[in-house]
């Protein structure tokens, strides 16, 4: 498989379409990316801890606690309309039964 055929294959796999001029530009850019990755593979990383995140922050978890929420009546005071203890909103789906 020629280099051009490989570039076309990668473009097709990526759902990219190129005309001939754009394909040549893409090929050059793609090759420079591959060269950069090959260059990075030469870096000695023995003993280096993998980095899974961009910073060293540690997620701090807390225990879940059940707490009393807002009382329904107090919540419903802030609504325009309510019915049977629920917020009443305009219907957005029409049905044959309504």
C-alpha positions as CSV (number, residue, x, y, z in Angstrom):
1,X,0.0,0.0,0.0
2,X,1.5,3.4,-1.0
3,X,1.6,6.3,1.4
4,X,-1.1,8.0,-0.6
5,X,-3.4,5.0,-0.3
6,X,-2.7,4.8,3.5
7,X,-3.7,8.5,3.8
8,X,-6.9,7.9,1.8
9,X,-7.7,4.9,4.0
10,X,-7.2,6.9,7.2
11,X,-9.2,9.8,5.8
12,X,-12.0,7.4,4.9
13,X,-11.9,5.8,8.4
14,X,-12.2,9.3,9.8
15,X,-15.1,10.1,7.6
16,X,-13.1,12.8,5.9
17,X,-13.3,13.7,2.2
18,X,-10.5,15.6,0.4
19,X,-9.9,16.8,-3.1
20,X,-6.4,16.1,-4.5
21,X,-4.9,19.4,-3.3
22,X,-6.3,19.1,0.2
23,X,-5.2,15.5,0.3
24,X,-1.6,16.5,-0.3
25,X,-1.8,19.1,2.5
26,X,-3.5,16.6,4.8
27,X,-0.8,14.0,4.0
28,X,2.0,16.4,5.0
29,X,0.2,17.4,8.3
30,X,-0.5,13.7,9.0
31,X,3.1,12.7,8.5
32,X,4.3,15.5,10.8
33,X,2.0,14.2,13.5
34,X,3.2,10.6,13.0
35,X,6.8,11.9,13.2
36,X,6.0,13.7,16.5
37,X,4.5,10.6,18.0
38,X,7.6,8.6,16.9
39,X,9.8,11.2,18.5
40,X,7.9,11.0,21.7
41,X,8.3,7.2,21.8
42,X,12.0,7.7,22.1
43,X,11.7,9.6,25.4
44,X,12.9,7.5,28.4
45,X,9.9,7.1,30.7
46,X,11.1,4.2,32.9
47,X,10.0,5.0,36.5
48,X,7.7,7.8,35.6
49,X,4.3,7.6,37.1
50,X,1.5,7.6,34.5
51,X,-0.5,10.8,34.4
52,X,-4.2,10.3,34.3
53,X,-5.2,13.8,35.0
54,X,-3.8,17.3,34.3
55,X,-3.5,18.2,37.9
56,X,-2.8,16.6,41.2
57,X,-6.2,17.4,42.8
58,X,-7.7,14.5,44.7
59,X,-11.5,14.2,44.8
60,X,-12.7,14.4,48.3
61,X,-15.7,12.4,49.0
62,X,-18.1,12.8,51.9
63,X,-20.6,10.5,53.4
64,X,-24.1,10.8,52.1
65,X,-26.4,12.2,54.7
66,X,-30.2,12.2,54.5
67,X,-31.4,15.8,55.3
68,X,-34.8,17.2,55.3
69,X,-35.5,19.2,52.1
70,X,-37.7,22.1,51.5
71,X,-41.3,21.6,52.7
72,X,-43.7,21.0,49.9
73,X,-46.0,23.9,50.9
74,X,-43.1,26.3,51.1
75,X,-41.9,25.2,47.7
76,X,-45.4,25.5,46.1
77,X,-45.7,29.1,47.4
78,X,-43.1,30.0,44.8
79,X,-45.0,28.5,41.8
80,X,-47.6,30.3,39.7
81,X,-50.0,27.3,39.7
82,X,-50.2,24.1,41.6
83,X,-52.6,21.2,41.8
84,X,-52.9,18.3,44.3
85,X,-49.5,19.2,45.8
86,X,-47.6,19.3,42.5
87,X,-46.4,22.1,40.3
88,X,-48.9,22.6,37.4
89,X,-47.3,23.4,34.1
90,X,-48.8,24.0,30.6
91,X,-49.2,20.9,28.5
92,X,-46.7,20.5,25.8
93,X,-47.8,17.2,24.3
94,X,-51.3,17.0,22.9
95,X,-53.2,13.8,23.4
96,X,-56.6,12.6,22.1
97,X,-57.8,12.2,25.7
98,X,-57.3,15.8,26.7
